[in-house]
C-alpha cells in the first residue's frame, strides 16, 4: 500500500448497521446478524477483518507470481477466526488455508507460501498494533 488508508464508519438509527466509506469514494456496510439483533445487511467486523487478510494474501501472491512469470492461474483463501473457540490465554487465532491454482512446481508453491506470510496485512496482524483513540 503506497498511501495511508483512510476509512470512516458511521452508525445511525438502524441497530448495528454501519456505513463505511473511504477516501477513494468506496462505500460498503458492516452489520451484525439477525440473531444478535442486527439487520444482517453486511459482514460483521470479524468477517471484515478476515476479508482484509484474504484479499491482501490473494493480491500479494498474484502480483509476485506475475512478476516472476509463474503460471499461477488463481488463488483461493479460506479463513476462520478462532476456529476452535477463543483460546484460554486470551489470544486470538486465524486459520488461513491457501489454494494455489496453476501448473506450479513444489518449489514455487513453497515460495508462494512464504510470500503469503509477508503480505502487508499479515505483517500488521502478526505485529504489534497500537490504536490511538480521541474524541472528535
N, CA, C and O atoms as a GROMACS GRO file, in nm:
protein
  544
    1UNK      N    1   0.085  -0.117   0.000
    1UNK     CA    2   0.000   0.000   0.000
    1UNK      C    3   0.090   0.123   0.000
    1UNK      O    4   0.174   0.139   0.088
    2UNK      N    5   0.071   0.208  -0.096
    2UNK     CA    6   0.161   0.322  -0.112
    2UNK      C    7   0.114   0.446  -0.037
    2UNK      O    8   0.196   0.531  -0.004
    3UNK      N    9  -0.015   0.458  -0.009
    3UNK     CA   10  -0.067   0.575   0.062
    3UNK      C   11  -0.141   0.530   0.186
    3UNK      O   12  -0.190   0.417   0.191
    4UNK      N   13  -0.150   0.617   0.286
    4UNK     CA   14  -0.225   0.580   0.406
    4UNK      C   15  -0.370   0.549   0.371
    4UNK      O   16  -0.428   0.610   0.281
    5UNK      N   17  -0.428   0.456   0.442
    5UNK     CA   18  -0.568   0.420   0.422
    5UNK      C   19  -0.653   0.501   0.519
    5UNK      O   20  -0.628   0.503   0.639
    6UNK      N   21  -0.753   0.569   0.466
    6UNK     CA   22  -0.844   0.648   0.548
    6UNK      C   23  -0.986   0.594   0.529
    6UNK      O   24  -1.038   0.593   0.418
    7UNK      N   25  -1.047   0.550   0.639
    7UNK     CA   26  -1.180   0.492   0.636
    7UNK      C   27  -1.265   0.560   0.742
    7UNK      O   28  -1.215   0.594   0.850
    8UNK      N   29  -1.393   0.580   0.712
    8UNK     CA   30  -1.487   0.632   0.810
    8UNK      C   31  -1.595   0.528   0.836
    8UNK      O   32  -1.629   0.449   0.748
    9UNK      N   33  -1.647   0.529   0.957
    9UNK     CA   34  -1.756   0.440   0.997
    9UNK      C   35  -1.860   0.524   1.069
    9UNK      O   36  -1.827   0.605   1.155
   10UNK      N   37  -1.988   0.506   1.032
   10UNK     CA   38  -2.097   0.582   1.095
   10UNK      C   39  -2.217   0.491   1.117
   10UNK      O   40  -2.253   0.412   1.031
   11UNK      N   41  -2.276   0.505   1.234
   11UNK     CA   42  -2.397   0.430   1.267
   11UNK      C   43  -2.505   0.530   1.303
   11UNK      O   44  -2.478   0.631   1.367
   12UNK      N   45  -2.628   0.501   1.263
   12UNK     CA   46  -2.740   0.592   1.292
   12UNK      C   47  -2.850   0.512   1.363
   12UNK      O   48  -2.821   0.441   1.459
   13UNK      N   49  -2.972   0.523   1.317
   13UNK     CA   50  -3.085   0.464   1.389
   13UNK      C   51  -3.107   0.316   1.365
   13UNK      O   52  -3.169   0.249   1.448
   14UNK      N   53  -3.058   0.260   1.254
   14UNK     CA   54  -3.074   0.117   1.230
   14UNK      C   55  -2.976   0.042   1.320
   14UNK      O   56  -2.854   0.061   1.308
   15UNK      N   57  -3.028  -0.043   1.409
   15UNK     CA   58  -2.939  -0.110   1.503
   15UNK      C   59  -2.826  -0.186   1.435
   15UNK      O   60  -2.851  -0.279   1.358
   16UNK      N   61  -2.705  -0.147   1.463
   16UNK     CA   62  -2.581  -0.216   1.428
   16UNK      C   63  -2.541  -0.210   1.280
   16UNK      O   64  -2.436  -0.262   1.245
   17UNK      N   65  -2.620  -0.148   1.194
   17UNK     CA   66  -2.579  -0.131   1.055
   17UNK      C   67  -2.487  -0.010   1.047
   17UNK      O   68  -2.526   0.102   1.081
   18UNK      N   69  -2.365  -0.034   1.002
   18UNK     CA   70  -2.262   0.069   0.995
   18UNK      C   71  -2.231   0.099   0.849
   18UNK      O   72  -2.203   0.010   0.770
   19UNK      N   73  -2.238   0.228   0.816
   19UNK     CA   74  -2.197   0.272   0.682
   19UNK      C   75  -2.048   0.301   0.686
   19UNK      O   76  -2.000   0.378   0.768
   20UNK      N   77  -1.976   0.237   0.595
   20UNK     CA   78  -1.832   0.254   0.587
   20UNK      C   79  -1.798   0.322   0.455
   20UNK      O   80  -1.866   0.300   0.354
   21UNK      N   81  -1.696   0.402   0.456
   21UNK     CA   82  -1.652   0.469   0.334
   21UNK      C   83  -1.504   0.499   0.344
   21UNK      O   84  -1.446   0.498   0.452
   22UNK      N   85  -1.444   0.525   0.228
   22UNK     CA   86  -1.302   0.559   0.229
   22UNK      C   87  -1.276   0.684   0.146
   22UNK      O   88  -1.365   0.738   0.082
   23UNK      N   89  -1.151   0.726   0.150
   23UNK     CA   90  -1.111   0.848   0.081
   23UNK      C   91  -1.104   0.830  -0.070
   23UNK      O   92  -1.072   0.926  -0.142
   24UNK      N   93  -1.131   0.713  -0.121
   24UNK     CA   94  -1.134   0.688  -0.265
   24UNK      C   95  -1.277   0.681  -0.318
   24UNK      O   96  -1.298   0.655  -0.437
   25UNK      N   97  -1.376   0.705  -0.231
   25UNK     CA   98  -1.514   0.706  -0.274
   25UNK      C   99  -1.588   0.574  -0.264
   25UNK      O  100  -1.704   0.566  -0.303
   26UNK      N  101  -1.523   0.470  -0.215
   26UNK     CA  102  -1.590   0.341  -0.199
   26UNK      C  103  -1.682   0.346  -0.078
   26UNK      O  104  -1.654   0.414   0.020
   27UNK      N  105  -1.793   0.272  -0.086
   27UNK     CA  106  -1.886   0.263   0.027
   27UNK      C  107  -1.929   0.118   0.043
   27UNK      O  108  -1.948   0.046  -0.055
   28UNK      N  109  -1.944   0.075   0.167
   28UNK     CA  110  -1.989  -0.059   0.197
   28UNK      C  111  -2.051  -0.061   0.336
   28UNK      O  112  -2.048   0.039   0.407
   29UNK      N  113  -2.108  -0.175   0.374
   29UNK     CA  114  -2.176  -0.186   0.503
   29UNK      C  115  -2.112  -0.294   0.588
   29UNK      O  116  -2.052  -0.389   0.538
   30UNK      N  117  -2.128  -0.276   0.717
   30UNK     CA  118  -2.099  -0.381   0.815
   30UNK      C  119  -2.223  -0.392   0.901
   30UNK      O  120  -2.298  -0.295   0.914
   31UNK      N  121  -2.245  -0.505   0.959
   31UNK     CA  122  -2.365  -0.525   1.041
   31UNK      C  123  -2.344  -0.648   1.128
   31UNK      O  124  -2.244  -0.718   1.118
   32UNK      N  125  -2.439  -0.671   1.213
   32UNK     CA  126  -2.444  -0.792   1.293
   32UNK      C  127  -2.555  -0.879   1.238
   32UNK      O  128  -2.649  -0.828   1.176
   33UNK      N  129  -2.547  -1.010   1.260
   33UNK     CA  130  -2.654  -1.098   1.211
   33UNK      C  131  -2.783  -1.076   1.290
   33UNK      O  132  -2.783  -1.016   1.397
   34UNK      N  133  -2.891  -1.126   1.233
   34UNK     CA  134  -3.023  -1.108   1.294
   34UNK      C  135  -3.030  -1.165   1.435
   34UNK      O  136  -3.097  -1.109   1.522
   35UNK      N  137  -2.962  -1.277   1.460
   35UNK     CA  138  -2.969  -1.337   1.595
   35UNK      C  139  -2.900  -1.251   1.701
   35UNK      O  140  -2.916  -1.276   1.821
   36UNK      N  141  -2.825  -1.149   1.658
   36UNK     CA  142  -2.766  -1.052   1.751
   36UNK      C  143  -2.836  -0.916   1.736
   36UNK      O  144  -2.782  -0.812   1.775
   37UNK      N  145  -2.957  -0.919   1.680
   37UNK     CA  146  -3.043  -0.802   1.665
   37UNK      C  147  -2.994  -0.703   1.560
   37UNK      O  148  -3.032  -0.586   1.562
   38UNK      N  149  -2.912  -0.750   1.468
   38UNK     CA  150  -2.872  -0.668   1.356
   38UNK      C  151  -2.964  -0.691   1.238
   38UNK      O  152  -3.056  -0.772   1.245
   39UNK      N  153  -2.938  -0.620   1.130
   39UNK     CA  154  -3.018  -0.636   1.009
   39UNK      C  155  -2.952  -0.732   0.910
   39UNK      O  156  -3.009  -0.761   0.804
   40UNK      N  157  -2.834  -0.782   0.942
   40UNK     CA  158  -2.759  -0.872   0.855
   40UNK      C  159  -2.740  -0.810   0.715
   40UNK      O  160  -2.746  -0.879   0.614
   41UNK      N  161  -2.716  -0.678   0.713
   41UNK     CA  162  -2.702  -0.605   0.586
   41UNK      C  163  -2.560  -0.608   0.531
   41UNK      O  164  -2.536  -0.558   0.421
   42UNK      N  165  -2.468  -0.666   0.604
   42UNK     CA  166  -2.329  -0.675   0.560
   42UNK      C  167  -2.253  -0.767   0.654
   42UNK      O  168  -2.308  -0.813   0.754
   43UNK      N  169  -2.128  -0.792   0.623
   43UNK     CA  170  -2.047  -0.878   0.710
   43UNK      C  171  -2.023  -0.812   0.846
   43UNK      O  172  -2.021  -0.689   0.858
   44UNK      N  173  -2.005  -0.896   0.947
   44UNK     CA  174  -1.974  -0.843   1.080
   44UNK      C  175  -1.826  -0.805   1.085
   44UNK      O  176  -1.750  -0.842   0.995
   45UNK      N  177  -1.784  -0.732   1.187
   45UNK     CA  178  -1.644  -0.685   1.194
   45UNK      C  179  -1.538  -0.796   1.184
   45UNK      O  180  -1.433  -0.774   1.123
   46UNK      N  181  -1.564  -0.913   1.243
   46UNK     CA  182  -1.465  -1.020   1.232
   46UNK      C  183  -1.449  -1.066   1.087
   46UNK      O  184  -1.337  -1.094   1.043
   47UNK      N  185  -1.558  -1.075   1.015
   47UNK     CA  186  -1.552  -1.116   0.875
   47UNK      C  187  -1.484  -1.009   0.789
   47UNK      O  188  -1.414  -1.041   0.693
   48UNK      N  189  -1.505  -0.884   0.823
   48UNK     CA  190  -1.434  -0.777   0.752
   48UNK      C  191  -1.283  -0.789   0.773
   48UNK      O  192  -1.205  -0.771   0.680
   49UNK      N  193  -1.243  -0.819   0.896
   49UNK     CA  194  -1.101  -0.837   0.926
   49UNK      C  195  -1.044  -0.953   0.845
   49UNK      O  196  -0.937  -0.940   0.785
   50UNK      N  197  -1.115  -1.066   0.844
   50UNK     CA  198  -1.069  -1.181   0.768
   50UNK      C  199  -1.063  -1.150   0.619
   50UNK      O  200  -0.971  -1.195   0.549
   51UNK      N  201  -1.160  -1.074   0.569
   51UNK     CA  202  -1.161  -1.041   0.426
   51UNK      C  203  -1.040  -0.956   0.389
   51UNK      O  204  -0.988  -0.969   0.279
   52UNK      N  205  -0.996  -0.870   0.479
   52UNK     CA  206  -0.876  -0.790   0.452
   52UNK      C  207  -0.753  -0.879   0.435
   52UNK      O  208  -0.674  -0.860   0.344
   53UNK      N  209  -0.740  -0.977   0.523
   53UNK     CA  210  -0.626  -1.069   0.512
   53UNK      C  211  -0.637  -1.155   0.387
   53UNK      O  212  -0.537  -1.178   0.319
   54UNK      N  213  -0.757  -1.202   0.356
   54UNK     CA  214  -0.776  -1.284   0.236
   54UNK      C  215  -0.747  -1.207   0.108
   54UNK      O  216  -0.681  -1.258   0.018
   55UNK      N  217  -0.796  -1.083   0.102
   55UNK     CA  218  -0.771  -1.001  -0.017
   55UNK      C  219  -0.623  -0.970  -0.032
   55UNK      O  220  -0.567  -0.983  -0.141
   56UNK      N  221  -0.559  -0.932   0.076
   56UNK     CA  222  -0.417  -0.898   0.071
   56UNK      C  223  -0.333  -1.019   0.031
   56UNK      O  224  -0.241  -1.007  -0.049
   57UNK      N  225  -0.365  -1.135   0.087
   57UNK     CA  226  -0.293  -1.257   0.053
   57UNK      C  227  -0.306  -1.287  -0.096
   57UNK      O  228  -0.206  -1.312  -0.163
   58UNK      N  229  -0.428  -1.284  -0.146
   58UNK     CA  230  -0.453  -1.315  -0.287
   58UNK      C  231  -0.381  -1.218  -0.380
   58UNK      O  232  -0.317  -1.259  -0.476
   59UNK      N  233  -0.392  -1.089  -0.351
   59UNK     CA  234  -0.330  -0.986  -0.434
   59UNK      C  235  -0.177  -0.999  -0.431
   59UNK      O  236  -0.112  -0.992  -0.535
   60UNK      N  237  -0.122  -1.017  -0.313
   60UNK     CA  238   0.024  -1.029  -0.298
   60UNK      C  239   0.076  -1.148  -0.378
   60UNK      O  240   0.176  -1.136  -0.449
   61UNK      N  241   0.009  -1.263  -0.368
   61UNK     CA  242   0.054  -1.382  -0.440
   61UNK      C  243   0.042  -1.364  -0.591
   61UNK      O  244   0.132  -1.404  -0.666
   62UNK      N  245  -0.068  -1.305  -0.635
   62UNK     CA  246  -0.087  -1.283  -0.779
   62UNK      C  247   0.019  -1.187  -0.835
   62UNK      O  248   0.075  -1.211  -0.942
   63UNK      N  249   0.047  -1.079  -0.762
   63UNK     CA  250   0.150  -0.984  -0.806
   63UNK      C  251   0.288  -1.049  -0.813
   63UNK      O  252   0.361  -1.030  -0.910
   64UNK      N  253   0.321  -1.127  -0.710
   64UNK     CA  254   0.452  -1.191  -0.706
   64UNK      C  255   0.468  -1.290  -0.821
   64UNK      O  256   0.570  -1.291  -0.890
   65UNK      N  257   0.366  -1.373  -0.843
   65UNK     CA  258   0.372  -1.473  -0.949
   65UNK      C  259   0.381  -1.407  -1.086
   65UNK      O  260   0.455  -1.454  -1.173
   66UNK      N  261   0.308  -1.299  -1.106
   66UNK     CA  262   0.315  -1.228  -1.234
   66UNK      C  263   0.455  -1.171  -1.258
   66UNK      O  264   0.509  -1.177  -1.368
   67UNK      N  265   0.513  -1.114  -1.151
   67UNK     CA  266   0.648  -1.058  -1.163
   67UNK      C  267   0.751  -1.166  -1.196
   67UNK      O  268   0.846  -1.141  -1.270
   68UNK      N  269   0.730  -1.286  -1.142
   68UNK     CA  270   0.823  -1.397  -1.166
   68UNK      C  271   0.791  -1.472  -1.296
   68UNK      O  272   0.872  -1.553  -1.342
   69UNK      N  273   0.674  -1.445  -1.355
   69UNK     CA  274   0.634  -1.517  -1.475
   69UNK      C  275   0.589  -1.659  -1.446
   69UNK      O  276   0.598  -1.746  -1.532
   70UNK      N  277   0.540  -1.683  -1.324
   70UNK     CA  278   0.496  -1.817  -1.284
   70UNK      C  279   0.352  -1.841  -1.326
   70UNK      O  280   0.273  -1.746  -1.333
   71UNK      N  281   0.315  -1.966  -1.354
   71UNK     CA  282   0.181  -1.998  -1.403
   71UNK      C  283   0.076  -2.010  -1.290
   71UNK      O  284   0.014  -2.115  -1.273
   72UNK      N  285   0.058  -1.904  -1.215
   72UNK     CA  286  -0.044  -1.903  -1.110
   72UNK      C  287  -0.174  -1.853  -1.174
   72UNK      O  288  -0.187  -1.735  -1.206
   73UNK      N  289  -0.269  -1.945  -1.191
   73UNK     CA  290  -0.395  -1.911  -1.256
   73UNK      C  291  -0.496  -1.850  -1.160
   73UNK      O  292  -0.584  -1.775  -1.202
   74UNK      N  293  -0.485  -1.881  -1.032
   74UNK     CA  294  -0.579  -1.828  -0.935
   74UNK      C  295  -0.540  -1.865  -0.793
   74UNK      O  296  -0.458  -1.955  -0.770
   75UNK      N  297  -0.599  -1.795  -0.700
   75UNK     CA  298  -0.574  -1.818  -0.557
   75UNK      C  299  -0.708  -1.817  -0.485
   75UNK      O  300  -0.793  -1.732  -0.512
   76UNK      N  301  -0.728  -1.910  -0.396
   76UNK     CA  302  -0.844  -1.910  -0.308
   76UNK      C  303  -0.793  -1.916  -0.165
   76UNK      O  304  -0.709  -2.000  -0.131
   77UNK      N  305  -0.845  -1.828  -0.082
   77UNK     CA  306  -0.802  -1.823   0.058
   77UNK      C  307  -0.925  -1.843   0.146
   77UNK      O  308  -1.022  -1.768   0.136
   78UNK      N  309  -0.920  -1.944   0.232
   78UNK     CA  310  -1.028  -1.970   0.328
   78UNK      C  311  -0.976  -1.933   0.466
   78UNK      O  312  -0.869  -1.978   0.507
   79UNK      N  313  -1.052  -1.851   0.539
   79UNK     CA  314  -1.007  -1.801   0.668
   79UNK      C  315  -1.113  -1.826   0.775
   79UNK      O  316  -1.233  -1.816   0.749
   80UNK      N  317  -1.067  -1.858   0.895
   80UNK     CA  318  -1.155  -1.876   1.010
   80UNK      C  319  -1.095  -1.802   1.129
   80UNK      O  320  -0.974  -1.806   1.152
   81UNK      N  321  -1.181  -1.733   1.204
   81UNK     CA  322  -1.139  -1.661   1.325
   81UNK      C  323  -1.170  -1.749   1.445
   81UNK      O  324  -1.285  -1.787   1.467
   82UNK      N  325  -1.067  -1.781   1.523
   82UNK     CA  326  -1.080  -1.869   1.640
   82UNK      C  327  -1.164  -1.992   1.608
   82UNK      O  328  -1.269  -2.013   1.668
   83UNK      N  329  -1.118  -2.075   1.512
   83UNK     CA  330  -1.198  -2.189   1.468
   83UNK      C  331  -1.227  -2.291   1.578
   83UNK      O  332  -1.326  -2.364   1.570
   84UNK      N  333  -1.142  -2.298   1.679
   84UNK     CA  334  -1.164  -2.392   1.789
   84UNK      C  335  -1.216  -2.322   1.913
   84UNK      O  336  -1.208  -2.376   2.023
   85UNK      N  337  -1.271  -2.201   1.896
   85UNK     CA  338  -1.317  -2.122   2.010
   85UNK      C  339  -1.207  -2.030   2.059
   85UNK      O  340  -1.091  -2.044   2.020
   86UNK      N  341  -1.244  -1.937   2.144
   86UNK     CA  342  -1.149  -1.839   2.197
   86UNK      C  343  -1.044  -1.910   2.282
   86UNK      O  344  -1.080  -1.980   2.377
   87UNK      N  345  -0.916  -1.893   2.250
   87UNK     CA  346  -0.811  -1.956   2.331
   87UNK      C  347  -0.815  -1.908   2.476
   87UNK      O  348  -0.846  -1.792   2.504
   88UNK      N  349  -0.784  -1.996   2.566
   88UNK     CA  350  -0.789  -1.965   2.710
   88UNK      C  351  -0.690  -1.857   2.750
   88UNK      O  352  -0.712  -1.786   2.848
   89UNK      N  353  -0.580  -1.844   2.676
   89UNK     CA  354  -0.478  -1.745   2.713
   89UNK      C  355  -0.516  -1.603   2.673
   89UNK      O  356  -0.439  -1.509   2.696
   90UNK      N  357  -0.636  -1.586   2.613
   90UNK     CA  358  -0.681  -1.452   2.574
   90UNK      C  359  -0.634  -1.406   2.438
   90UNK      O  360  -0.673  -1.299   2.392
   91UNK      N  361  -0.552  -1.486   2.372
   91UNK     CA  362  -0.505  -1.451   2.238
   91UNK      C  363  -0.615  -1.483   2.137
   91UNK      O  364  -0.723  -1.529   2.173
   92UNK      N  365  -0.588  -1.459   2.012
   92UNK     CA  366  -0.679  -1.494   1.904
   92UNK      C  367  -0.601  -1.572   1.799
   92UNK      O  368  -0.478  -1.561   1.790
   93UNK      N  369  -0.672  -1.651   1.720
   93UNK     CA  370  -0.608  -1.732   1.618
   93UNK      C  371  -0.685  -1.720   1.488
   93UNK      O  372  -0.808  -1.727   1.487
   94UNK      N  373  -0.613  -1.701   1.379
   94UNK     CA  374  -0.672  -1.702   1.246
   94UNK      C  375  -0.616  -1.823   1.173
   94UNK      O  376  -0.494  -1.840   1.163
   95UNK      N  377  -0.706  -1.905   1.121
   95UNK     CA  378  -0.666  -2.018   1.038
   95UNK      C  379  -0.679  -1.973   0.893
   95UNK      O  380  -0.784  -1.924   0.851
   96UNK      N  381  -0.571  -1.989   0.816
   96UNK     CA  382  -0.571  -1.948   0.675
   96UNK      C  383  -0.524  -2.066   0.590
   96UNK      O  384  -0.415  -2.118   0.610
   97UNK      N  385  -0.610  -2.107   0.496
   97UNK     CA  386  -0.577  -2.215   0.404
   97UNK      C  387  -0.576  -2.156   0.263
   97UNK      O  388  -0.673  -2.095   0.219
   98UNK      N  389  -0.465  -2.176   0.194
   98UNK     CA  390  -0.444  -2.113   0.064
   98UNK      C  391  -0.441  -2.221  -0.044
   98UNK      O  392  -0.358  -2.312  -0.040
   99UNK      N  393  -0.531  -2.210  -0.141
   99UNK     CA  394  -0.531  -2.299  -0.256
   99UNK      C  395  -0.470  -2.223  -0.374
   99UNK      O  396  -0.516  -2.115  -0.411
  100UNK      N  397  -0.365  -2.282  -0.432
  100UNK     CA  398  -0.297  -2.222  -0.546
  100UNK      C  399  -0.335  -2.301  -0.671
  100UNK      O  400  -0.320  -2.423  -0.674
  101UNK      N  401  -0.384  -2.232  -0.774
  101UNK     CA  402  -0.425  -2.298  -0.897
  101UNK      C  403  -0.327  -2.262  -1.008
  101UNK      O  404  -0.291  -2.146  -1.026
  102UNK      N  405  -0.286  -2.364  -1.081
  102UNK     CA  406  -0.192  -2.345  -1.190
  102UNK      C  407  -0.086  -2.454  -1.186
  102UNK      O  408  -0.077  -2.530  -1.089
  103UNK      N  409  -0.007  -2.462  -1.289
  103UNK     CA  410   0.096  -2.565  -1.301
  103UNK      C  411   0.225  -2.518  -1.234
  103UNK      O  412   0.324  -2.488  -1.301
  104UNK      N  413   0.220  -2.512  -1.103
  104UNK     CA  414   0.335  -2.468  -1.023
  104UNK      C  415   0.411  -2.589  -0.973
  104UNK      O  416   0.350  -2.691  -0.939
  105UNK      N  417   0.543  -2.581  -0.968
  105UNK     CA  418   0.620  -2.690  -0.909
  105UNK      C  419   0.623  -2.672  -0.756
  105UNK      O  420   0.579  -2.568  -0.705
  106UNK      N  421   0.674  -2.769  -0.686
  106UNK     CA  422   0.672  -2.767  -0.539
  106UNK      C  423   0.753  -2.650  -0.483
  106UNK      O  424   0.715  -2.591  -0.382
  107UNK      N  425   0.864  -2.618  -0.547
  107UNK     CA  426   0.947  -2.505  -0.503
  107UNK      C  427   0.870  -2.373  -0.516
  107UNK      O  428   0.877  -2.289  -0.426
  108UNK      N  429   0.800  -2.355  -0.625
  108UNK     CA  430   0.720  -2.233  -0.644
  108UNK      C  431   0.608  -2.225  -0.541
  108UNK      O  432   0.582  -2.118  -0.485
  109UNK      N  433   0.543  -2.338  -0.516
  109UNK     CA  434   0.435  -2.341  -0.416
  109UNK      C  435   0.487  -2.302  -0.277
  109UNK      O  436   0.424  -2.224  -0.206
  110UNK      N  437   0.602  -2.358  -0.240
  110UNK     CA  438   0.661  -2.326  -0.109
  110UNK      C  439   0.701  -2.179  -0.101
  110UNK      O  440   0.682  -2.115   0.003
  111UNK      N  441   0.754  -2.126  -0.208
  111UNK     CA  442   0.793  -1.984  -0.209
  111UNK      C  443   0.669  -1.895  -0.197
  111UNK      O  444   0.673  -1.794  -0.128
  112UNK      N  445   0.559  -1.932  -0.262
  112UNK     CA  446   0.437  -1.854  -0.253
  112UNK      C  447   0.380  -1.858  -0.111
  112UNK      O  448   0.322  -1.759  -0.065
  113UNK      N  449   0.396  -1.968  -0.041
  113UNK     CA  450   0.353  -1.973   0.099
  113UNK      C  451   0.436  -1.875   0.182
  113UNK      O  452   0.381  -1.805   0.268
  114UNK      N  453   0.565  -1.869   0.159
  114UNK     CA  454   0.650  -1.772   0.229
  114UNK      C  455   0.605  -1.629   0.197
  114UNK      O  456   0.600  -1.545   0.286
  115UNK      N  457   0.574  -1.603   0.072
  115UNK     CA  458   0.530  -1.469   0.030
  115UNK      C  459   0.396  -1.435   0.095
  115UNK      O  460   0.374  -1.320   0.134
  116UNK      N  461   0.307  -1.533   0.107
  116UNK     CA  462   0.178  -1.509   0.173
  116UNK      C  463   0.200  -1.457   0.315
  116UNK      O  464   0.128  -1.369   0.362
  117UNK      N  465   0.298  -1.513   0.383
  117UNK     CA  466   0.327  -1.470   0.520
  117UNK      C  467   0.392  -1.333   0.526
  117UNK      O  468   0.410  -1.277   0.634
  118UNK      N  469   0.428  -1.278   0.411
  118UNK     CA  470   0.489  -1.145   0.405
  118UNK      C  471   0.393  -1.040   0.350
  118UNK      O  472   0.434  -0.926   0.327
  119UNK      N  473   0.266  -1.076   0.327
  119UNK     CA  474   0.173  -0.976   0.274
  119UNK      C  475   0.154  -0.867   0.380
  119UNK      O  476   0.161  -0.896   0.499
  120UNK      N  477   0.130  -0.744   0.338
  120UNK     CA  478   0.123  -0.632   0.433
  120UNK      C  479   0.022  -0.649   0.546
  120UNK      O  480   0.053  -0.613   0.660
  121UNK      N  481  -0.095  -0.701   0.519
  121UNK     CA  482  -0.195  -0.717   0.626
  121UNK      C  483  -0.154  -0.828   0.722
  121UNK      O  484  -0.179  -0.817   0.841
  122UNK      N  485  -0.091  -0.934   0.672
  122UNK     CA  486  -0.038  -1.039   0.760
  122UNK      C  487   0.063  -0.980   0.855
  122UNK      O  488   0.063  -1.012   0.974
  123UNK      N  489   0.150  -0.894   0.804
  123UNK     CA  490   0.250  -0.829   0.889
  123UNK      C  491   0.184  -0.741   0.995
  123UNK      O  492   0.226  -0.741   1.110
  124UNK      N  493   0.080  -0.667   0.956
  124UNK     CA  494   0.009  -0.582   1.052
  124UNK      C  495  -0.053  -0.668   1.162
  124UNK      O  496  -0.038  -0.640   1.281
  125UNK      N  497  -0.124  -0.774   1.121
  125UNK     CA  498  -0.196  -0.856   1.219
  125UNK      C  499  -0.103  -0.938   1.308
  125UNK      O  500  -0.140  -0.970   1.421
  126UNK      N  501   0.014  -0.971   1.260
  126UNK     CA  502   0.105  -1.052   1.342
  126UNK      C  503   0.206  -0.967   1.419
  126UNK      O  504   0.285  -1.019   1.498
  127UNK      N  505   0.204  -0.837   1.395
  127UNK     CA  506   0.294  -0.746   1.467
  127UNK      C  507   0.221  -0.676   1.580
  127UNK      O  508   0.105  -0.704   1.608
  128UNK      N  509   0.290  -0.586   1.644
  128UNK     CA  510   0.230  -0.507   1.749
  128UNK      C  511   0.144  -0.396   1.686
  128UNK      O  512   0.186  -0.328   1.592
  129UNK      N  513   0.024  -0.380   1.738
  129UNK     CA  514  -0.067  -0.279   1.687
  129UNK      C  515  -0.100  -0.184   1.800
  129UNK      O  516  -0.140  -0.225   1.909
  130UNK      N  517  -0.081  -0.055   1.774
  130UNK     CA  518  -0.124   0.049   1.869
  130UNK      C  519  -0.240   0.123   1.806
  130UNK      O  520  -0.237   0.154   1.687
  131UNK      N  521  -0.341   0.151   1.885
  131UNK     CA  522  -0.454   0.226   1.836
  131UNK      C  523  -0.465   0.352   1.921
  131UNK      O  524  -0.485   0.344   2.042
  132UNK      N  525  -0.451   0.466   1.857
  132UNK     CA  526  -0.461   0.595   1.925
  132UNK      C  527  -0.603   0.645   1.906
  132UNK      O  528  -0.645   0.674   1.793
  133UNK      N  529  -0.680   0.656   2.015
  133UNK     CA  530  -0.818   0.700   2.008
  133UNK      C  531  -0.834   0.837   2.074
  133UNK      O  532  -0.769   0.867   2.174
  134UNK      N  533  -0.921   0.919   2.015
  134UNK     CA  534  -0.952   1.050   2.070
  134UNK      C  535  -1.093   1.087   2.029
  134UNK      O  536  -1.142   1.038   1.926
  135UNK      N  537  -1.158   1.169   2.104
  135UNK     CA  538  -1.289   1.219   2.067
  135UNK      C  539  -1.273   1.329   1.963
  135UNK      O  540  -1.182   1.412   1.974
  136UNK      N  541  -1.362   1.330   1.862
  136UNK     CA  542  -1.355   1.433   1.757
  136UNK      C  543  -1.426   1.559   1.805
  136UNK      O  544  -1.432   1.657   1.731
   0.00000   0.00000   0.00000
